[in-house]
Amino acid sequence: KEHEVNYKGSLITNLSNLLMSFNNEHAIVFCNFREVAEDVSNQMNELGITCVSYHGGLEQDMRERALIKFRNGSAPTLICTDLGSRGLDIPEVNHIIHYQYPNSQEAFRHRQGRTARMAADGNSYLFIGETTQLPTYLKRPENNFTIPKDNDLYQSPNWITLYLSGGKKDKINKIDVVGFLSKQGNLGKDEIGLITVKDRTSFVAIAKDKSKQTLAKIKNEKIKGKKLKIEIAM
């Protein structure tokens, strides 16, 4: 569904309130320029909303990390340029927000295509202020969305991402990571989330409230006889 969000005051404040109302459901915020995406991401994080930015100005490794954190729920909001509107395998995106209106109807269509995939439900939002003029190709949405006022109930994500300096070429797989965190880290199955194993690195979401004690337990341990660097993924 497409929603019109009428707002007054700061667009940043309204965006933060809208994101808080999603309660950590997956959301993509689209901006037209990489500098804007970076700035909005920084401001959201300063306001306590865990998010990552994704745009062409980032190194490939940082773009990959951003998508990993987004997929595993440790950063449930992705703030990006139209680089994130096509060609990415991102299932189950619940919300699309047009922080800035796209430059064309085609770009708008690709953005909208990020949600409601594979018969899933999804929502998109257009911010419309008192003096806003929509591009000629856009129609005002039929649905009005009022941002809830109970944002004091917002809680940060339950997950955080660990980085491990070993991967497929080190003969490490997902089962190895689960076994290591279960035995040496003393984590339960419900405290270990999505695992991504690449050639020389691995990333795994773990329960945030167990992260400090888990790191303390595994810092001197080995995986398959190898001592790896393990830390919170930046």
N, C-alpha and C positions, 0 to 999 in steps of 0.2 A: 504494500500500500504506500501511496505517496501522501506525505503530510506537510501541511503548511504550519510553520512555527512562527507566530507573531511575537515580536520581541521589542522591548524598549531598553535603553541603556547600552552597556557594553556587550558587544557580540561575544567576546571571550568569556564573560561571566555567564551569558546565556548558554554558550556551548558547554562550559564546565557543568552547569546545572543539568543540562540535557544528558550528558554522559553519565553523571552520577545516578540519574534516574534509571539507567539501563542495568545497574547492579552487576557490572562486569560481564554482560553479554558482549559478544564480539561485535565491534563497530569499526567502520572505516570512515575517516574524515578526509574529504577531498579538498585540496587547495590547488590553485593554478600555478604556483611558483614554489621552487624548492626552498627559497628563503622563508617564505610564509609557512610552509610545512614545518620547517625546523623551529621557527619562532613559536608557532602554536603548540608544538610538542613540548618545548621548554616551559612554556607558561602553564600547560596542563599538569606537567610533572611537579612544578612548583606549587600548584594548588592541591597536590595530593592524588591526582588521577594518573595512574600508571599507564604510560603509553610509549610507543616507539615511532620514530619517523622513518619514512621510506621514500627516497627520491634519487635521481640520477647523480647527485653530487656526492653520494656516499660511496666508499669503497665496496667492492663486491662482498667482502667478508662481513661488513657491517649491515649490508642489505639482507644477507642471508640470516644473520643473527636476529635482525628485526622480525623477519617472517617466522623464524623458529619460536621466538617469544610470543608472537601474536597467536600462532597456531596452538601453542601449549597452554595458553591462558595466563601466563605470568605477566603479560602486557596485553590485555584484551582490547586495547584501542590502537589502531594503526592510523597514523596521520601522514598522508602521502599526496604526491602529485598524481597526474593521470598515468604515470608509470605503473601504478598499482591497479589500473582499471582493466587490464587484459593480460592474458598469458600466465597468470599465477594460479597455482592450485591452492585455493583458500576456501574450503568448504564451510558451511554453517556460519556465514556472516549474517548476523541478525539485523544490523542497522547500517545504512549508508547516510552520511550527512554531507551536504554540499555547503561547506564553509564559504567557498567562493563558487560562483556559478561557472560551469564549464564554457569553453569558447564556442562549442558547436553542438548541434543536436546529436551528432554521432558520438562525441565525447560523453554527452549525458547518457546516451543509451549504454555505452560500455560501462560507465560507472554503475548504473542501475543493475547491470548484469552481474555485479559482484554479490548480490544478495538474491534470495528466493531461488537458489539453484537446486536442481534435482528435486523439484516439487516441495522444497522447504518454504516456510513462511519468512517474509522479510519486510522491512520498512525502510523508506527513504524520507529525508527531511530537507525542506527548503526554508532557510531563515528569511523572513520577510518583515522589514521594518516599516515605519510610517512613510518613509520617502523612497522605499525600494522600487526600482523599475526592473522588471524581469526581462531577460533577453526575448526577442521576438519569437524564437522557436519554443519557448517554454510556456505552458499553461499553468495557471494557479491550481494547485491540488484541490480536490474536492473535500479532503479531510483536514480539519484543524486539530493541531496537537498542542495541548497546554502542558508546559513543563511542571511536573509535580513539585510541591514545596517541601517535601519531607526529606531533603537531602542530608540531614543530620544523621540519617540511618546508613549512609554510604560507608562501605568497608572496602579496603584495598584488596586486591586479588589474594587468594589463598596459596598461590604457587609462586615459586621463584626458580630461576633457571641456573643450573650448575654447568660449568664448562670443564671438560676433561681433555687433556692434551694427547689423546690417542683415539684411533678409529679403525676402520676396516683394514687398512694396510698394516696395522699393528695387531691384526687377528682378534680385534675386539668387536663384539656384536651386542645387540640389545639384551640378550639373555645374560651375558657377562655383566653388563651394567646393573641389571636388576638384582642379580645374585650378590654383587659387590655391595650395593646399597642396602640390601636386606640383611646380609650377614655382618659386614663390617660397620655399616651405618646404622643398623638396627631399625630400619624403616619398614613399616607395614606396606602391604600391596596398595592400599588406598592412599598412601603418602608418597607414592612414586607415580608421576604422570607421564606425559608423552616423551619418548626418547627419540633423538635424531642422531644417527651415527654416520659421519662423513668419512672421507679417506683418512685424515690425520687428526680429526677432532670429533668429540661427541658432546651432545647437550641433552640434559634431562631436567624435567620439571620435578621439583620435590615440594613437599609441604613447607610453606614459608616459616611457620612457627617451629619447625624442627631443623631449620637450616644451620643455625649456629652450632648446636650440639652434634649434628651430623658431620659438619666440616671438622670439628674437633676430633671426632672418632676416626675419620678416614684419612686425615692429613698425612699420616706416616704409613698407610697401608698400600698394598700393591694389587693391581688387577692383572691376572694371568702372569704374575712374576714381574710386572713392569711397574715402576714408580712413576706415576703421572702427576702433572700439575693439575690441581683441582681447585676451582674458585668460583665465586659468583660471577656469572657471565655479565660483562659490561655491554 
